């Protein structure tokens, strides 16, 4: 397991799966984890708890993100993992990669869900942009695979 890991979160189901994976892996070897949430600087919206919230002041968005992030850091600490949290404001992929560079991270972990609809058109895939520009290994953790209904073709 790499020594310095950055875990990106948008508080989605996929990101929660990534948290569980990082907690298991990091508890078995000396690892420092920084959990980061990036608030888009576009002013359109923020994703908290998997729900798109209306635009509010940057201070309100940062406070809400910090509160949500604290519980993630606490979970890692309870597993014996050295962990800190960080809330950034800026372009999503660029901010994540800049933080990785600043920390000397050896791994970036990102939960990913299949993008569909208007949201994907407006934002594109953050994980796709991260993969294209990353100078370090990136682990993509998929969200739950939704299977078709019983009897569906």
Secondary structure, DSSP 8 states (H G I E B T S, - for coil): --SEEEEE--SSHHHHHHHHHHHHHHTTS--EEEEEEEEETTSS-EEETTEEE----HHHHHHHHHHHHHHHHHHHHHTT-EEEEEEEEE-HHHHHHHHHHHHT-SEEEEEE----HHHHHHH--HHHHHHHH-SSEEEEEE-------TT--
